[in-house]
Structure formats: structure tokens, C-alpha cells
Amino acid sequence: MQVPQDRDDDWSKLLKLVGGKRDRAAFERLFNHFAPLIKGFHHSRNSQAFSADAADELVQEVMFRVWRKAPAFDAGKASASTWIYTIMRNCRIDMLRRGSRHRDAASDIEVEDIWDESPEGQPLVFLQKSRDERDIAEGLRNLPAEQSHVLKKAYMEGKSHSEISDELGLPLGTVKSRVRLALKKLQTSLIRSGAE
Amino acid sequence: MIRHHPDQNMLLEYAAGNLPWAVSLSVSAHLQLCPQCRRHCENLNHLGGNLLDDSEPQPTADDALQRLLDRIEVAERQSAEEPRTATDTRADKRGSNDPALANLPRVIDKLVRNNWPLKWQRVSPALKMSRLKSGQDRYEVAFHRIGRGGKTAEHDHRGQEVVLVLHGRFSDADGVYGPGDFLVREPGEVHRPIATQDQECLCFSVVEAPVAVTGLLGWLVNPFLSFRPG
């Protein structure tokens, strides 16, 4: 029988130290590596989704949550980068909703109720997943520019398909098919057989 | 078995955090019922993680790390001093005798708890609806409940409608749908859901704009009602 295999990359190891031992030195190394990437994801030549100040604020909030949530990090489920990505995405949704009049106290549904990454009730094959992650990294570098471009607009600039279609002056159907082609190239197992 | 799922594009918008709040609620509830889509979403999160790894690093503010360490220091001290408060102070006041509301996906269950007691509005002999506050107002979020064998009116939508079946089954001209099935109707697609005979059907629905009723009497009907008596 195969057992779930922990991620053995350095960042995942450091994150486990932060979670298990509340190791501040390990946290500082994580910060020095990930904070500039988080900022670059939202604000750089390639991505102007946030102003430099807003991106700095986001870095503070994301890394604060990384510290707080580190004890729940499961290296068998995702790498440090993927785990931090999900925290960052949820932070961004929170920031964009903050101050919005729709955030009525009566509803009380939190970002993490909807984007819920907790492991309850998820029978998954971990070994398979670690391979997926490497395949995605490899595939991402080999995508045609027009396909990686729409993925970056969706993830890094936070744009919906219809916003991308408006911005690039492309029909919505073209944006959708570029996304699907990109996913197909990234990994065939990303495509659910029989879906669509 | 779940046969109808959100498509690739919708899952990607969800994983990237760009899908409207109300639609994300439906996708999230579907994910809690569908290991296949859950796995797919995890891959989409890995894609996000890889894009983070490949980002062009930008120097953060000089005092960024110190500010954060100070904040952590303060937070740790506070949490050591204060007794832990309960995370959910709202008591669960529901009766537990409604089979349609048992075993809901976690996020829908929380929505029910926060909107309790549900106010059911009779739309037609076969159909009841209960609107839900969900923290947004771009979509109408509601439960629809069709009685055993109940027929609803044929209706069209001015905006996108997303339906997640939670309990029982219903059919329309295109097929039969059961728990976990996730359906997207685009504006202009007319359909007429009918519940199966064996049990009532509960659906979670999210509609972008008020639904238009088609047919001869359509103009008489309150446009804010989703269905006319059928």
C-alpha cells in the first residue's frame, strides 16, 4: 500500500517547521522568498492588477495568515506554493469585498466558507497529485504565448473571461477555447473525460 | 451519480477567484459533493501555485518584514491573554425533521443557519421558493422546492441561471437531474422542470436577473416571481 508522500521541497519543509515548531527563523526565510513573488504576482511589468502600495498591503495580510494557518499546512496535499496561492487568492477576494455594501452582517458567509480548502471528506490519491503539480510547472513554460496570456490575465489580474474578452477585443468563445486548450496542454488529466 | 458539472472555464474562474460570489457559492457546494471536480480544482490551484513561483519578484517595502513580525508579536500576546471565543456564536435553532434539509453541503448548511427560519413563498401549487441572503445582490439566491410529481411553468431567463440539485430529482426536456447535478441555463433557454413522483425536489438556484415567464399570460405575471402557476 502506498502512503501519502509529503512534499520534500525546501519551502514545504520550512512551512512545516513554522507550523509545527512556530519557528521564526524559518518564517523569515519563507517571507524573504514568497513576499517578493506575491508582490510580483499582483504588481509587476506583467501584472498591474494592484498598485505597489496595495500589493504591499496584500503581502502583509497574506504572510500574516501564512503564519497563523501554518499549523494546518498539509505537505501531503499541496506544495507550499500552492497552499500560499490559495491563501493569497482568498485574501484578495476579502480585500476586494471589504468596504463593499454587499457585505451585510446578516449573511455572514465568509470567503473561506466558499473557497474552502480544508481536507474534510476528500478521498484523494496523493501520489498522483504530486506528479500533477510537476507536470503543470513543466507545461506552463511550454504553452503558446496567447494561451499563457489568458491564464495570467485570469489568475494574476483577476479578470473574468468576459473582462478578458472585452480587454483583448476577442469573442468570449475564443477566450474560453484558449483557456480550455491551455488546460488540455498543461495536462490531459486536467480534462475530465466526457465533460463539456 | 453526478452527471452534470461546472465546465472547465467556470472552475478556472472559481479557482482564480474571479467568479461572482453567488455563483461561487453554487460551485463550492458542488465541489463538496463531487470528488472529481474537487480534484480538478486542486489542479487549478496548483496552476495558481506555479504562476506564483514563476512571478517576477518585486522588492517589498523596506520595513515589510519588521512590520509583520511586530504584528505577529502583538497577535500572539493577545491570543495568549484572551480566552478563546467561540467561532460560531449563532446557535442552531432548526428543527431537524425536514429530510430535504438534512445532509446539505457545508456551505449551504451555513447559509440555511444564517437565514433561519426560512420563509417559504408559494409560487404555484407545485412550487415554493425561499430567498436567501448571501452577502451580494447581483444574483437572486434561493431554494426552489417542487412537490412530488409537481410541474412548474415553462420559463425563460433574462440572465444566467445556475441550479444545483440538493435533494430528490427533477426532469426537463433534456434529461433527469439528481443530487449534486449542476446546471447552467443561459438567457433564452426555455425549460420546464418537473419533479419525479417518488419524492419532492429541492434545488439551490442562483439567477442573474429576474426570470421572464414565457407563454400567453407572461405579461400578467409579476416579473419578480420565478415561475407562474403551472
Contacts between the chains, C-beta under 8 A, distances in Angstrom:
chain1	res1	chain2	res2	distance
A	24	B	69	7.5
A	28	B	65	6.6
A	28	B	69	7.9
A	31	B	65	5.5
A	31	B	68	6.9
A	32	B	65	7.4
A	34	B	52	7.8
A	35	B	60	4.8
A	35	B	64	6.3
A	35	B	65	7.5
A	36	B	57	3.6
A	36	B	58	5.5
A	36	B	59	6.2
A	36	B	60	6.0
A	37	B	52	5.6
A	37	B	53	7.0
A	37	B	55	4.7
A	37	B	57	5.6
A	38	B	52	7.1
A	38	B	55	7.8
A	39	B	57	7.6
A	39	B	58	4.2
A	39	B	59	7.8
A	39	B	60	5.5
A	40	B	55	4.0
A	40	B	56	4.5
A	40	B	57	5.1
A	40	B	58	4.3
A	41	B	51	6.9
A	41	B	52	5.5
A	41	B	55	4.3
A	43	B	58	6.1
A	44	B	55	6.9
A	44	B	56	4.4
A	44	B	58	5.4
A	45	B	56	6.5
A	46	B	55	7.9
A	46	B	56	6.1
A	47	B	55	7.7
A	52	B	58	7.8
A	55	B	58	7.3
A	56	B	60	6.1
A	56	B	61	5.0
A	56	B	64	6.5
A	59	B	60	5.6
A	59	B	64	6.4
A	60	B	64	6.9
A	60	B	67	6.5
A	60	B	68	5.7
A	60	B	71	7.4
A	63	B	68	5.6
A	64	B	68	6.2
A	64	B	71	6.1
A	64	B	72	6.8
A	64	B	75	7.7
A	67	B	68	7.9
A	67	B	72	5.5
A	68	B	75	7.6
A	78	B	42	7.2
A	78	B	45	6.9
A	78	B	46	7.2
A	78	B	49	7.2
A	79	B	46	7.6
A	79	B	49	6.1
A	81	B	49	3.8
A	81	B	50	7.0
A	81	B	52	5.4
A	81	B	53	5.0
A	82	B	45	5.3
A	82	B	46	5.0
A	82	B	48	6.9
A	82	B	49	3.2
A	83	B	49	7.5
A	84	B	49	7.3
A	84	B	52	6.7
A	85	B	45	6.2
A	85	B	48	4.0
A	85	B	49	4.3
A	85	B	51	7.7
A	85	B	52	4.9
A	86	B	45	5.5
A	86	B	48	7.3
A	88	B	52	7.1
A	89	B	15	7.8
A	89	B	16	7.2
A	89	B	17	4.3
A	89	B	48	6.5
A	90	B	17	7.4
A	92	B	17	6.0
A	93	B	17	5.1
A	97	B	21	7.7
A	102	B	21	7.6
A	102	B	135	5.8
A	102	B	136	4.6
A	102	B	137	5.8
A	103	B	135	6.0
A	104	B	133	6.7
A	104	B	135	6.2
A	106	B	114	7.0
A	106	B	133	5.1
A	107	B	111	7.8
A	107	B	114	6.1
A	107	B	133	4.6
A	107	B	134	5.3
A	107	B	135	3.7
A	108	B	90	7.6
A	108	B	110	7.7
A	108	B	114	4.8
A	108	B	135	7.6
A	109	B	25	7.2
A	109	B	107	7.2
A	109	B	110	6.4
A	109	B	111	6.3
A	109	B	114	7.0
A	109	B	134	5.9
A	109	B	135	5.2
A	113	B	28	7.6
A	113	B	106	7.5
A	113	B	107	5.0
A	113	B	110	5.7
A	114	B	21	7.4
A	114	B	24	5.1
A	114	B	25	5.7
A	114	B	28	4.5
A	114	B	107	6.0
A	115	B	14	7.9
A	115	B	17	7.1
A	115	B	24	7.4
A	115	B	28	7.1
A	116	B	28	6.5
A	116	B	32	7.6
A	116	B	106	7.1
A	116	B	107	6.8
A	117	B	45	7.7
A	120	B	106	7.8
A	121	B	32	7.3
A	122	B	35	6.8
A	122	B	38	6.0
A	123	B	35	6.2
A	124	B	35	7.1
A	124	B	38	7.6
A	124	B	39	6.1
A	124	B	42	7.5
A	129	B	39	7.8
A	129	B	42	6.7
A	129	B	46	7.9
A	132	B	43	5.5
A	132	B	46	6.2
A	133	B	46	4.6
A	133	B	49	7.4
A	133	B	50	7.6
A	136	B	43	6.8
A	136	B	46	5.1
A	136	B	47	5.5
A	136	B	50	5.4
A	137	B	50	4.8
A	137	B	53	7.1
A	140	B	47	7.2
A	140	B	50	5.3
A	140	B	51	7.3
A	140	B	54	6.8
A	141	B	54	7.8
A	151	B	47	7.1
A	151	B	51	7.3
A	152	B	51	6.7
A	154	B	12	6.3
A	154	B	13	6.8
A	154	B	16	4.5
A	154	B	18	6.3
A	155	B	16	4.7
A	155	B	47	7.3
A	155	B	48	5.5
A	155	B	51	5.2
A	156	B	51	6.4
A	156	B	55	7.5
A	158	B	16	7.1
A	158	B	17	6.5
A	158	B	18	5.6
A	159	B	18	6.3
A	160	B	13	5.9
A	160	B	18	4.6
A	160	B	19	7.3
A	161	B	9	5.9
A	161	B	13	6.5
A	163	B	18	7.9
A	176	B	9	4.9
A	179	B	8	6.9
A	179	B	9	5.6
A	179	B	12	5.9
A	180	B	8	5.2
A	180	B	9	6.9
A	183	B	8	5.8
A	183	B	12	7.2
A	186	B	47	6.8
A	187	B	43	7.0
A	189	B	43	7.7
A	190	B	40	6.7
A	190	B	43	5.3
A	190	B	44	7.8
A	191	B	8	7.3
A	192	B	5	7.0
A	192	B	8	7.9
A	192	B	36	6.4
A	192	B	37	7.7
A	192	B	40	6.2
A	195	B	5	5.9
A	195	B	7	6.6
A	195	B	8	7.0
A	196	B	7	6.2
A	196	B	8	7.4
